[in-house]
Amino acid sequence: MRELIGSYKYIGASIDMDLATANDGVAYYNKMEELYKTHLTAVNEEVKKVEADIKAEDDKIKKIENEANKAAEKTQSMAKKAELEKYLPFLNSLQKEYESLVSKVNTYTDNLKKVISNCQLEKKEAEITVKKIAI
């Protein structure tokens, strides 16, 4: 009977280690989520800035079109707009990557929380079994 109780206590200790590991994982993923969200916010702000700059150049080009003698200025604005538009696909790709990372981190965190819940249930069951055997 002592061996059986010892086995269940060993199982309980193993569950405690699993819980500690899972809790460490949750803490890690929470930090990563915070980091990725910070980066995503920065990328979103940069996308908005580039889009606003593109719109400003568009407005400038439209305004210049009404004035016949500003061909050089129009060419310069069109070049600046084209330069800005080159960055937009990269920024949009970066934006999607960070959104994906945030989503994955949330999924991993949820999965670890389920593992923690299951471990806690297993631990309680093991404790109940030890008490029943000891009686």
Secondary structure, 3 states (H helix, E strand, C coil): CHHHHHHHHHHHHHHHHHHHHHHHHHHHHHHHHHHHHHHHHHHHHHHHHHHHHHHHHHHHHHHHHCCCCCHHHHHHHHHHHHHHHHHHHHHHHHHHHHHHHHHHHHHHHHHHHHHHHHHHHHHHHHHHHHHHHHC
